[in-house]
């Protein structure tokens, strides 16, 4: 057996391949150059595939890549041996190498066929990019939701602290106001300077009481007296205050709603909220502008929308995001408490409504209050 294999690999008496080419230099060296270049290319491909598999062991069907590299290496060897047989008639060894190449090629082809459906099912780069984009969007949405949760928890803690402090301060303030009233009665007509000082103290105490109401409204600790009232009537009652607060440079635009819807609100807190929005709009329009108050039907039959829009400077995205936070203000120190929008938010949510603010730099601000509808009754407060 060994002798027959040895005889096959070392057949003698045959001329080399160059003899068939009549040793024509142009033919000989064309074959040499072509086979050498092809062999070099074939040998470089397995090297690249080997580096790929080493760097990316997670690649699926890595064994198939390795088998393909073996086939390519065998093909390169056949071309390299073609150069050798130009001068040495080692046709037996050449045949053996080609036989090995044929076996590896058949094996590669047979094993590749069953993998074809799986290879076709592999996602394309465009599909992978689409999935990646979707994951990025979902990640951003999760981050936004987490940030909203953190913000809600922060506001809840601030609200509890604010509500507790405001409640205790309000109790002390009632004692102060009661004693100021008693002192005013005792000092009536006795000394004008004392009377004036007590009046100033009463005004300051009243302002402190209003600030306490705002704090309690933000913290949702203030008991509200909810009534069913005409929205048109509530707005018209507040319009004189809005006109005085807005100033002469602001043009007011308001038209009552034709259907005169009824809403469930606390009258005082509603008027305070509308006045706060008007003051914010005035401050956003230092050179004048238009303040529009309008009522719109909402998609939900349970709510009616009150919209307060201005043509002021507007807010950027960062300011808009913080606008309803307590004590946040863009006004100079001493010009605002930073509780206006937070008080409006607290009032609206406490009666079961919601608030949405739309704004942009140079495009003005639109505040949308979604108030729960009420059913008008014979004894309902409608004005």
C-alpha positions, 0 to 999 in steps of 0.5 A, spaced: 500 500 500 505 504 501 509 502 495 503 504 491 502 511 494 509 512 493 510 510 486 504 515 484 507 521 488 513 520 484 512 518 477 518 518 473 519 519 465 514 525 464 516 531 462 515 538 466 509 542 464 514 547 461 516 542 456 509 542 453 509 550 453 516 549 449 519 553 454 517 559 451 519 565 456 513 569 455 508 563 457 512 560 462 513 567 466 506 569 465 504 562 468 509 564 474 506 571 475 499 569 475 499 563 479 504 566 484 499 572 485 493 568 485 496 564 490 498 570 494 491 572 494 488 565 496 493 565 502 492 572 505 484 570 505 485 565 510 489 570 514 484 575 514 479 570 516 483 567 522 484 574 525 476 576 524 475 569 528 480 571 533 477 578 534 470 576 534 469 569 537 461 571 538 460 570 530 455 565 528 457 560 524 464 561 525 466 554 524 463 555 517 468 561 516 474 556 518 472 551 513 471 556 508 478 558 509 481 551 509 478 550 502 481 557 500 488 555 503 488 548 499 486 552 492 492 557 493 496 551 494 494 548 487 496 554 484 503 555 488 504 547 485 503 549 478 509 553 478 513 548 481 511 543 475 513 547 470 520 545 471 519 538 476 514 533 473 511 532 480 504 530 477 502 525 482 503 530 488 499 535 484 494 530 483 494 529 491 493 536 492 488 537 487 484 531 490 484 534 497 482 541 494 476 537 491 474 534 498 474 540 502 470 544 496 465 538 496 465 538 504 464 546 504 459 546 499 455 540 502 455 544 509 453 550 506 447 548 503 443 547 509 445 553 512 443 557 506 436 559 510 439 561 516 444 565 512 438 569 509 434 570 515 440 574 518 438 581 519 441 586 514 445 592 516 438 596 515 434 592 519 439 592 525 440 600 524 432 600 525 432 595 531 438 600 534 434 606 533 428 603 536 432 601 542 435 608 542 428 611 542 426 606 548 432 608 552 430 615 551 423 614 553 425 610 559 430 615 561 425 621 560 420 616 564 425 615 570 426 623 570 419 624 571 418 619 576 424 623 580 421 630 579 415 627 581 418 624 588 422 631 589 416 635 588 412 630 593 417 631 598 417 639 597 410 639 597 409 635 604 415 640 607 412 646 604 405 644 606 407 643 613 411 649 614 405 653 611 400 650 615 404 652 622 405 659 619 398 660 618 396 658 625 401 663 627 399 668 622 392 668 625 394 670 632 398 675 629 392 678 625 387 677 630 392 681 635 393 687 630 385 687 629 384 688 636 390 693 637 386 697 631 380 697 635 384 699 642 388 705 638 382 707 634 382 715 634 388 715 639 394 716 635 394 717 627 401 714 627 399 708 631 393 707 627 397 708 620 403 703 623 397 698 625 394 698 618 401 697 614 402 691 619 395 689 617 396 689 609 403 685 610 399 680 614 394 679 609 400 679 604 403 673 608 396 670 608 396 670 601 403 667 600 401 662 605 394 660 601 399 659 595 404 655 599 398 650 601 395 650 594 401 648 591 402 642 597 395 640 596 393 641 603 389 647 603 381 645 603 378 647 597 370 649 596 368 646 590 362 649 586 359 648 580 359 655 576 359 658 570 366 659 566 364 665 563 361 668 569 368 666 573 372 669 568 368 676 567 368 676 575 376 676 574 377 680 568 377 687 572 383 684 576 386 682 570 385 689 566 388 692 572 394 687 573 396 687 566 397 695 565 395 699 559 400 696 554 397 689 554 391 688 550 386 683 552 382 679 548 376 675 551 370 672 548 365 668 552 363 661 550 357 660 546 355 654 550 357 657 557 359 651 560 359 649 567 366 647 571 367 644 578 372 649 581 374 653 587 372 660 586 377 664 590 383 659 587 380 659 580 381 667 580 387 667 583 390 662 578 387 666 572 390 673 576 397 669 576 397 667 569 395 674 567 401 677 571 406 672 568 403 674 561 404 682 563 411 680 565 413 676 559 411 682 555 415 688 557 413 692 551 406 690 550 402 685 547 396 681 547 393 677 552 388 672 550 383 668 554 379 663 551 375 657 552 375 651 548 371 644 547 376 638 549 376 631 546 374 629 553 367 630 554 369 630 562 373 637 561 373 644 558 379 647 556 381 654 559 386 657 554 391 663 556 395 665 551 400 671 550 405 674 545 411 675 550 418 673 550 416 665 551 421 660 554 426 655 552 425 648 553 429 648 560 425 654 563 419 650 560 421 644 564 422 647 570 416 652 570 411 649 575 417 647 580 416 651 586 420 657 588 423 657 580 423 664 577 426 668 572 424 674 575 429 679 579 430 677 586 424 681 590 420 681 584 416 674 584 416 668 589 416 663 584 409 660 586 405 662 581 405 657 576 406 651 581 400 654 585 396 654 578 398 647 578 396 645 585 389 648 584 388 644 577 390 638 580 387 638 586 380 639 583 381 633 578 384 637 572 390 638 568 395 643 566 399 643 559 404 649 558 406 650 551 412 655 549 418 657 545 423 663 545 420 669 541 413 665 540 409 667 546 406 662 551 400 658 551 397 655 558 392 650 557 387 649 564 383 642 563 377 643 568 372 638 570 365 639 567 360 640 572 352 640 571 348 646 572 343 645 577 337 650 579 341 652 585 348 652 582 352 658 583 353 661 576 355 668 577 
